[in-house]
Amino acid sequence: MIRQHVHESQIILIVEDSEDDFDATKRAFNKANLYNTIDHVYSGEEAIAYLQSPHVILPGIILLDLNMPGLDGRKTLDVIKQDKKLKKIPVVVLTTSNDERDIKACYDLGANTYIQKPVDFDGLIKAMTRLKEYWFEIAILPKGDNDE
């Protein structure tokens, strides 16, 4: 499928402070046959610096953890969605929280999807497979370039 090839060129930015959670997500992507380039930052501050760097090709999608020290996921999401250059990038909140207040707040801030992290690896593989099927096989994403 040509669309899959196009989407494989889309960078995925994962904003996750837990090395274990990042490694598990990366392994789940491999099991789901999702081979996009993955860039990883550990904090909201790093994510904003990465996204605002003039030398970076913008990602096609951002996976964002909520509960991080410093600039948490909610504040990071708000900064991304308020920025004219960044707001079109789909942001998938991937977090352990299933608190209704978090879910509502993230959608109010402009999150494109909210996913509760599964507790086991098989569940994570299924979630990443569905994420791949929707975001990289069905949805049409904007090109990850630096044009406004």
C-alpha positions in Angstrom: 0.0 0.0 0.0 1.5 3.3 -1.0 0.0 5.2 1.9 1.9 3.0 4.3 5.2 3.8 2.6 4.5 7.5 2.8 3.6 7.2 6.5 6.7 5.2 7.3 8.6 8.4 6.5 6.7 10.2 9.2 8.7 10.7 12.4 7.0 9.7 15.7 8.0 11.9 18.7 7.6 10.1 22.0 7.6 12.4 25.1 8.1 10.0 28.0 10.1 10.4 31.2 10.2 6.6 31.9 12.9 4.7 30.1 11.1 1.5 30.8 7.8 2.8 29.3 9.7 4.1 26.3 11.4 0.8 25.7 8.2 -1.1 26.0 6.4 1.2 23.6 9.3 0.9 21.1 9.2 -2.9 21.4 5.4 -2.9 20.9 5.9 -0.8 17.7 8.2 -3.4 16.4 5.8 -6.2 17.2 3.1 -4.2 15.5 5.3 -3.8 12.4 5.5 0.0 12.8 9.0 1.0 11.6 8.8 4.8 11.5 11.7 6.8 12.9 11.2 7.3 16.6 12.6 10.3 18.4 12.5 10.3 22.1 12.6 13.2 24.6 12.2 12.8 28.4 10.3 15.9 29.4 7.9 18.6 28.2 10.8 21.1 28.2 12.8 18.9 25.9 9.7 18.3 23.7 9.1 22.1 23.2 12.9 22.7 22.5 12.9 19.8 20.0 9.7 21.0 18.2 10.8 24.7 18.1 14.3 23.9 16.8 14.8 25.2 13.3 16.9 22.2 12.4 14.3 19.5 13.1 11.9 17.9 10.7 8.6 18.1 12.5 7.1 14.7 13.5 4.0 13.4 11.9 2.6 12.5 15.3 3.4 13.0 19.0 2.8 10.4 21.7 2.7 12.4 25.0 2.8 11.1 28.6 0.9 13.3 31.0 2.7 12.7 34.3 6.2 14.1 34.0 8.2 16.3 36.3 8.6 19.9 35.3 6.5 20.8 32.3 3.9 18.0 32.5 2.0 16.6 29.5 -1.0 18.9 30.0 1.2 22.1 29.9 3.2 20.6 27.0 0.0 19.9 25.1 -1.2 23.4 25.7 2.1 24.9 24.3 1.9 22.7 21.2 -1.7 23.5 20.4 -1.2 27.2 20.9 1.7 27.3 18.5 0.7 28.1 14.9 3.5 26.0 13.5 2.9 23.0 15.8 -0.9 22.8 16.4 -1.6 20.7 13.3 0.6 17.8 14.6 -1.7 15.1 16.0 -1.0 14.5 19.7 -1.9 11.2 21.2 -1.9 11.3 25.0 -0.6 7.9 26.2 -0.8 7.8 29.9 -1.6 5.6 32.9 -4.4 7.9 34.0 -8.0 7.1 33.4 -9.2 10.0 35.5 -12.2 11.7 33.7 -10.8 15.1 34.6 -7.5 14.3 32.8 -9.4 13.0 29.8 -11.6 16.1 29.6 -8.7 18.5 30.2 -6.6 16.9 27.4 -9.4 17.1 24.8 -10.2 20.6 25.9 -6.5 21.5 25.2 -6.7 20.0 21.8 -5.5 16.3 22.2 -6.4 14.3 19.1 -6.7 11.0 21.0 -6.4 9.8 24.7 -5.2 6.3 25.3 -4.7 4.7 28.7 -1.5 2.7 28.8 -2.3 -1.0 29.1 -0.9 -2.7 32.1 0.7 -5.6 30.3 2.9 -5.9 27.2 0.3 -7.9 25.1 -2.2 -5.1 25.8 0.4 -2.5 24.7 1.1 -4.4 21.5 -2.7 -4.4 20.7 -2.9 -0.7 21.5 0.1 0.1 19.3 -1.3 -2.1 16.5 -4.6 -0.1 16.6 -2.7 3.2 16.8 -0.7 2.1 13.7 -3.8 1.0 11.8 -5.6 4.3 12.4 -2.9 6.9 12.4 -0.7 5.3 9.7 -3.0 3.4 7.5 -6.4 5.2 7.6 -5.8 8.8 8.7 -4.0 11.2 6.3 -1.4 13.1 8.3 0.1 16.5 7.4 3.7 16.3 6.1 6.3 16.6 8.8 8.0 19.6 7.4 8.7 23.1 8.8 6.4 25.0 6.5 3.7 27.0 8.2 
